[in-house]
Amino acid sequence: MTRTSEAAASGDGLPGWMAHIGEGTEMGRLVREHDWASTPLGPPTSWPSPLRNAVRLCLSSRFPMIVLWGEELIEIYNDGYRPILGDKHPTSLGASAKEVWVEIWEVLEPLADEVMGKGGSTWDEHGLLVMERHGYPEEAYFTWSYSPIFLSDGSVGGIFDVVTETTAEVLAERRLACLSAVTTMILDAPRVTDVAAGAISALARWNADIVDADVYLRVGDGVALVSTTRADTASPVDPDLVRQVSEGGPARVIGGDAAGRLPAEHVIVRLGEPHDDLTGVLVAGLNPRRAYDADYRSFIDLVASAIGAAIDAAYRRAVELDEYRQISDTLQEAMLRPASDLPTVAARYLPATGGLSVGGDWYDVIDVGPTSRAIVVGDCVGHDLEAATAMGQMRSATRAMLLDGLAPDQVLERLDRFAARTAHAFASTVVCAVIDREAHTLTYASAGHLPPLLVGTDRTRWLDEVGGVPLAVHPGAERRSATTELQRGDVVVLYTDGLVERRGEVIDAGLQRLEAAARQLHGEPVNAVADGILRRALSGAERFDDVVLVVKHLDH
């Protein structure tokens, strides 16, 4: 057939070559009806043979294909390609790929240039493209190849793109690997807290679909955060919703839509069977670039089922071994953590990455008189249930001693003897400070703990005049207090070693970071000082230890 005969009009006014292409397909009809004369391609009667042949091949195939023609890369595609466009169809037909795919053109342009400028071809397998085709930036994966369409003079007139979306395949493989990692980490975990820590450890590494995660356990009338992947322990969802789910309420989805076409923010789901004494809850932060659809829900349900089954098994084992009371008491104690912010005090607790959210580091803020306030920071060795148990006992004992009116050195002397009789409290460190607002003094004592930092308008000073060995190392050893005068605007910073220690680095470097941050932030509100110190001191470092930070402004 000659080009002249191909261009001859059919009975309905179409050029002969186009009259039956893609017959019986939606895109065949739309291509025939499109006003091509208004596009850079011009009327189909003027299209060169290579373009006609490429369009014929594209529209006759059920496999996703698209033709991009000319300098503007005008789009002509088939039924198979249409779902890839989402909401961009049908306005994308006859439009420039540079405009249709503006959000991913930074990725596609070098590939198009390789074909159009050099006559080469490209191949990408499971390539990530973040495209906006369903009303939000969507994480999607594709395998595609760009090939040149040559004109009769040997130059490149356009691109022939054969493509398949592999998002479902990539997500299924990734989610299966995540589920496998979680299952492996919690297999035969001996206690419910070990299940929580193991699950969180796995989810912290496989965080593409569960971007952050919290595991709660309901004990008695309260719900305790046991482990989290996040940098802080402030709940990202309404605690009342967590409590409702823990009490047998349905799973809750925060954000998204009922049809599952849009991303959601969080899902709250019960873990395992509800028991009279204990129920687990998972709060999962969701991928903001994936719709919370049926497949996503199924993945979350599988993860929750795996964790729940492990919790159920560990709970039954604890009941059989009569260990449940220790676990319950420890979690109940953890729920008594002091308020994180007071008008002149800001306190922060960050668990070690992948560890329990109830660990060995602790703090307390106690009003011990009309004008006096005590601040205590301590560190029991370890991040496990035993450390958390010792922490609860030490904190309760310290609070009772201070409320009895004991001075810091007297508190440590009694804690020495108490720690010697308390399991897992050996070598705990603690610093105890009492601030007298009327006398403008700070009296402190330390048992092997890193020194508090005092920052004023024109001074910075480490409070290291007194020290001593950790608790229970030499029970009965004399403890001493030191008193320093305070000035208006002073800020005192107490902390645990997790704030300043990094692997492969001397501790002096961490102390210098802390001092520099505290000096730069002096004059800010206490909560801003606390958050700023955490950002500066922990930036770029993985936390292998719990962190406690207490910042006290001394104007009041």
Secondary structure, DSSP 8 states (H G I E B T S, - for coil): --HHHHHSB-TTSSBGGGTTTTTTSHHHHHHHHS-GGGSTT--GGG--HHHHHHHHHHHH-SS-EEEEETTTTEEEE-TTTHHHHGGGTTTTTTSBHHHHTGGGHHHHHHHHHHHHHH---EEEEEEEEEEESSSSEEEEEEEEEEEEEE-TTS-EEEEEEEEEE-HHHHHHHHHHHHHHHHHHHHTT-SSHHHHHHHHHHHHHHS-SSEEEEEEEEEETTEEEEEEESSSS-S-SS-HHHHHHHHTT---EEEES-TTS-S-EEEEEEEES---SSEEEEEEEEE-TTS---HHHHHHHHHHHHHHHHHHHHHHHHHHHTT-HHHHHHHHHHHTT---SEETTEEEEEE--TTSBSS-SEEEEEEEEETTEEEEEEEE-S-SSHHHHHHHHHHHHHHHHHHHTT--HHHHHHHHHHHHHTSTT-TT-EEEEEEEETTTTEEEEEEES----EEE-SS-EEE--S-----TTTSTT-----EEEE--TT-EEEEE-GGGT--TTS-HHHHHHHHHHHHHHHTTS-HHHHHHHHHHHHHTT----S-EEEEEEETT-
